[in-house]
Amino acid sequence: MGIFWGFTPMIGLKTLLSILSAWIFRCSKVSAAVAVSFHDVLTPIWPVILRWEYELGFWILSHPHHFPERLHKHDAHLRYWLHWRTLEILWPMLVGSLLFAVPFALITYWTLKHSLEHYERRRQRSLNPPA
């Protein structure tokens, strides 16, 4: 749950959504919160990832498909980011984040499931040695 929500652009709600979805699906809430926190390692490159998510989401939602305009230096001023029109980028960014979140969540689930099964088999063999 945490890996999936970690890729979404819901900056302040990731941990809450992760714990809530873990509760709904009866998974570990602590591991969901820890998995969301692993995305803090990506903080230095997070703006780049968010831009990729926006570009891919914009491309998917546009008809005919095209990428958004390139960003310029004047677009980085704080007065542009604190404008209501900035919320228009949230939907394409959310759609684009699914392209990152779903594969990474599935890969993480599969990897952890198989590694834990392997660990459990080794543990059982060590507890019950062959006679």
C-alpha positions as CSV (number, residue, x, y, z in Angstrom):
1,M,0.0,0.0,0.0
2,G,2.7,2.4,1.0
3,I,4.7,2.1,-2.2
4,F,1.6,2.8,-4.3
5,W,0.6,5.9,-2.4
6,G,4.2,7.1,-2.2
7,F,4.2,7.8,-5.9
8,T,1.1,9.9,-5.9
9,P,1.2,13.7,-5.9
10,M,-0.9,13.9,-2.7
11,I,2.0,15.4,-0.7
12,G,0.2,15.8,2.7
13,L,-2.1,12.8,2.4
14,K,0.2,9.9,1.4
15,T,0.7,8.5,4.9
16,L,-2.9,8.9,5.9
17,L,-4.1,7.3,2.6
18,S,-1.6,4.5,3.0
19,I,-2.7,3.7,6.5
20,L,-6.4,3.9,5.6
21,S,-6.0,1.6,2.6
22,A,-4.0,-0.9,4.7
23,W,-6.8,-0.8,7.3
24,I,-9.4,-1.4,4.6
25,F,-7.5,-4.3,3.0
26,R,-6.5,-5.7,6.4
27,C,-2.8,-5.3,5.9
28,S,-0.1,-4.0,8.2
29,K,-0.6,-0.3,8.9
30,V,3.0,0.1,10.2
31,S,4.6,-1.4,7.1
32,A,2.4,0.8,4.9
33,A,3.5,3.9,6.8
34,V,7.2,2.8,6.6
35,A,6.9,2.1,2.9
36,V,5.5,5.6,2.3
37,S,8.4,7.1,4.3
38,F,10.9,5.3,2.0
39,H,10.0,7.8,-0.7
40,D,11.6,10.5,1.4
41,V,14.9,9.2,0.1
42,L,13.8,10.5,-3.3
43,T,13.3,14.0,-2.0
44,P,16.2,15.6,-4.0
45,I,14.9,14.2,-7.3
46,W,11.2,14.4,-6.5
47,P,10.5,17.5,-8.7
48,V,11.8,15.6,-11.7
49,I,9.6,12.5,-10.9
50,L,6.6,14.8,-10.5
51,R,7.3,16.5,-13.8
52,W,7.6,13.0,-15.6
53,E,4.3,12.0,-14.0
54,Y,2.7,15.3,-15.2
55,E,4.0,14.9,-18.7
56,L,2.9,11.3,-19.1
57,G,-0.6,12.1,-17.6
58,F,-0.9,15.1,-19.9
59,W,0.0,13.0,-22.9
60,I,-2.6,10.3,-21.9
61,L,-5.4,12.9,-21.3
62,S,-4.8,15.1,-24.4
63,H,-6.6,14.4,-27.7
64,P,-4.7,14.2,-30.1
65,H,-1.8,13.1,-27.8
66,H,0.9,15.6,-27.3
67,F,3.2,16.6,-24.5
68,P,2.8,19.9,-22.5
69,E,4.7,23.0,-23.2
70,R,8.3,23.2,-21.8
71,L,8.8,25.0,-18.6
72,H,10.6,28.3,-18.5
73,K,12.5,30.0,-15.7
74,H,9.7,32.5,-15.1
75,D,7.3,29.5,-14.4
76,A,9.3,28.7,-11.2
77,H,8.3,31.8,-9.3
78,L,6.4,31.2,-6.2
79,R,3.5,33.6,-7.2
80,Y,2.6,31.2,-10.1
81,W,2.5,28.2,-7.7
82,L,0.2,29.8,-5.3
83,H,-2.5,30.4,-7.9
84,W,-5.8,28.4,-8.2
85,R,-5.0,27.6,-11.8
86,T,-2.1,25.5,-10.6
87,L,-4.6,22.9,-9.5
88,E,-5.2,22.1,-13.1
89,I,-2.0,20.1,-13.2
90,L,-3.2,17.8,-10.4
91,W,-5.4,15.5,-12.6
92,P,-2.7,14.8,-15.3
93,M,-0.1,14.3,-12.5
94,L,-2.4,11.8,-10.7
95,V,-3.0,9.9,-13.9
96,G,0.7,9.9,-14.7
97,S,1.6,8.8,-11.2
98,L,-0.4,5.6,-11.7
99,L,2.0,4.6,-14.5
100,F,4.8,4.7,-11.8
101,A,2.8,3.5,-8.8
102,V,1.2,0.4,-10.1
103,P,4.2,-1.3,-11.6
104,F,6.5,-0.4,-8.6
105,A,3.8,-1.6,-6.1
106,L,3.4,-4.9,-7.9
107,I,7.1,-5.5,-8.3
108,T,7.6,-4.7,-4.6
109,Y,4.8,-7.0,-3.5
110,W,6.0,-9.9,-5.6
111,T,9.6,-9.5,-4.5
112,L,8.8,-9.3,-0.8
113,K,6.3,-12.1,-1.0
114,H,8.8,-14.5,-2.6
115,S,11.6,-13.4,-0.3
116,L,9.5,-14.0,2.8
117,E,8.3,-17.4,1.5
118,H,12.0,-18.3,0.9
119,Y,12.9,-17.1,4.4
120,E,10.1,-19.1,5.9
121,R,11.1,-22.3,4.0
122,R,14.7,-21.9,5.2
123,R,13.5,-21.3,8.8
124,Q,11.3,-24.4,8.7
125,R,14.2,-26.5,7.4
126,S,16.5,-25.3,10.2
127,L,13.8,-26.0,12.9
128,N,13.0,-29.4,11.5
129,P,16.3,-31.0,10.3
130,P,16.0,-34.1,8.2
131,A,16.4,-37.3,10.2
